[in-house]
Amino acid sequence: MIRDFKRLAILVAALLLFPATALAESPKETLQRSVDQVILLLQDPAYKDAATKPAMREKLIKTIQGIFNAKELSRRALATNWDKFSPAQQERFSNSFMTLLQNTYLDRIEGYTDEKVNYLAEKMLAADRAEIPTIVTSKGRNIPITYRMLNADGWYVYDVIIEGVSLVQNYRNQFTQILMKESPDTLIDMISKKS
């Protein structure tokens, strides 16, 4: 009896001390929680108010950055070229690339007008990788969007596939072409200027 009580006490202490590990979310739950946070921010009347919009936009950016793994997304977009970049170049590239993506897609995200997101069954690709297909219904049109996620101390998005087109693959093709003729620093500068 005392032994069972000690085991229970240890289990409760572990749950209290390590709740994220003990109660880890599935990839689908992580994605849904993050998308729901973005939608709540966009629906907040303060987001439409010119006086509070900059602060709300900053919250939106932080929420979006919290679900994406910038380094993994960047590494996959560069593919084999990643190893040709120094650690400092890799960091600069990741920062510039994420800024480019943020600036490219933020206006589209801010154009949210009560679209509905239907989350389909997640598919585990490996113990640490998953795909979560969704259907976004917008103005009577269904748009398939699949999120590829990686478990790196939590689930993070490393690719988005919109209507069959991979964000990573699309940029990989462009970056490969540029790096055939240009240096890593030139590519980083080009991305920084676009941002």
C-alpha positions in Angstrom: 0.0 0.0 0.0 2.7 2.5 1.0 4.8 1.4 -2.1 1.8 2.1 -4.4 1.3 5.5 -2.7 5.0 6.3 -3.3 4.7 5.3 -7.0 1.5 7.5 -7.3 3.3 10.4 -5.6 6.2 10.1 -8.0 3.9 9.9 -11.0 2.0 13.0 -9.8 5.2 14.9 -9.2 6.5 14.0 -12.7 3.3 15.3 -14.2 3.5 18.5 -12.3 7.2 19.0 -13.0 7.1 18.0 -16.7 3.6 18.6 -17.9 4.6 19.4 -21.5 6.4 16.0 -21.9 3.8 14.0 -20.0 0.8 15.6 -21.8 2.4 16.2 -25.2 0.1 17.3 -28.0 -0.2 15.3 -31.2 1.0 17.1 -34.4 -2.7 17.7 -35.3 -3.5 19.2 -31.9 -0.4 21.4 -32.1 -1.3 22.7 -35.5 -5.0 23.2 -34.7 -4.1 25.1 -31.5 -1.8 27.4 -33.4 -4.2 28.0 -36.3 -7.0 28.7 -33.8 -4.8 31.3 -32.1 -4.1 33.0 -35.4 -7.8 33.0 -36.3 -8.7 34.5 -32.8 -6.2 37.3 -33.3 -7.5 38.1 -36.8 -11.1 38.1 -35.5 -10.2 40.4 -32.6 -11.7 43.9 -33.2 -8.4 45.4 -32.0 -6.8 44.0 -35.2 -9.0 46.2 -37.3 -8.3 49.3 -35.2 -5.5 51.4 -36.7 -4.2 52.4 -33.2 -3.8 48.8 -31.9 -3.1 47.0 -35.2 0.7 47.2 -35.0 0.8 45.5 -31.6 -1.8 42.9 -32.8 0.3 42.3 -36.0 3.3 41.6 -33.8 1.3 39.1 -31.8 0.3 37.4 -35.0 3.9 37.2 -36.3 5.0 35.7 -33.0 2.2 33.2 -33.1 3.1 32.1 -36.6 6.8 32.0 -35.9 6.0 29.8 -32.9 4.7 27.0 -35.1 7.3 27.1 -37.9 10.8 25.6 -37.5 12.8 28.2 -39.4 16.0 26.3 -39.5 14.4 23.1 -40.7 12.4 24.9 -43.3 15.5 26.7 -44.5 17.6 23.6 -44.5 15.0 21.7 -46.6 14.6 24.7 -49.0 18.4 24.7 -49.6 18.6 20.8 -49.6 22.2 19.8 -50.3 23.3 23.4 -50.6 22.7 23.8 -46.8 26.1 22.2 -46.0 27.8 24.7 -48.4 26.8 27.6 -46.1 28.8 28.4 -43.0 26.9 28.4 -39.7 26.8 32.2 -39.8 25.4 32.1 -43.4 22.9 29.5 -42.4 21.6 31.7 -39.6 21.5 34.8 -41.9 19.7 32.7 -44.6 17.1 31.3 -42.1 16.4 34.8 -40.7 16.1 36.4 -44.2 14.1 33.5 -45.6 11.6 33.6 -42.7 11.2 37.4 -43.1 10.6 36.9 -46.8 7.9 34.3 -46.1 6.4 36.4 -43.4 6.2 39.5 -45.7 4.9 37.4 -48.6 2.1 35.6 -46.8 1.1 38.0 -44.0 -1.1 40.1 -46.2 -2.9 36.9 -47.4 -3.3 35.7 -43.8 -4.6 39.2 -42.8 -7.2 38.9 -45.6 -9.0 36.2 -43.5 -12.7 36.4 -44.0 -14.3 33.6 -41.9 -12.8 30.7 -43.9 -13.4 27.3 -42.3 -10.5 24.9 -41.6 -11.3 21.2 -41.6 -8.5 19.1 -40.1 -8.3 15.6 -41.6 -6.6 12.6 -40.0 -2.9 13.1 -39.4 -0.5 10.6 -41.1 2.7 9.7 -39.2 5.6 9.5 -41.8 8.1 8.5 -39.1 8.2 8.7 -35.3 9.3 12.4 -35.6 7.5 13.4 -38.8 3.8 13.8 -39.7 1.5 15.2 -42.3 -1.7 16.9 -41.4 -4.0 17.5 -44.3 -6.6 20.2 -44.1 -9.3 21.6 -46.3 -9.9 25.3 -46.1 -13.3 26.4 -47.3 -13.3 29.9 -48.8 -16.1 31.4 -50.7 -17.5 28.0 -51.6 -14.2 26.7 -52.8 -12.3 23.9 -51.0 -8.5 24.4 -50.9 -6.4 21.5 -49.8 -3.5 22.5 -47.6 -1.2 19.9 -46.1 1.2 20.7 -43.3 4.4 18.7 -42.8 5.6 18.7 -39.2 8.7 17.6 -37.4 9.0 16.8 -33.7 12.0 18.7 -32.4 11.2 19.2 -28.7 7.6 19.9 -29.9 5.8 19.7 -33.2 6.8 22.4 -35.8 5.8 23.0 -39.4 8.7 22.5 -41.9 6.6 22.6 -45.2 3.2 23.6 -46.4 1.7 22.1 -49.5 -1.1 24.2 -51.0 -3.1 22.6 -53.8 -0.3 20.1 -54.4 2.5 22.6 -54.5 5.2 22.4 -51.8 6.4 25.7 -50.5 9.8 24.1 -49.8 10.1 22.4 -53.2 9.1 25.6 -54.9 11.8 27.7 -53.2 14.3 24.8 -53.4 14.1 24.9 -57.2 14.6 28.7 -57.3 17.5 28.6 -54.8 19.2 25.8 -56.6 19.1 27.7 -59.9 20.6 30.8 -58.2 23.3 28.9 -56.4 24.5 27.4 -59.6 25.7 30.9 -60.6 25.9 32.8 -57.3 27.5 32.5 -53.9 25.5 31.9 -50.7 26.1 35.5 -49.6 24.6 36.7 -52.9 21.5 34.6 -52.4 21.1 35.9 -48.8 21.4 39.4 -50.1 18.9 38.8 -52.8 16.4 37.4 -50.3 17.0 40.3 -47.9 16.3 42.8 -50.6 13.0 41.1 -51.5 12.0 41.1 -47.8 
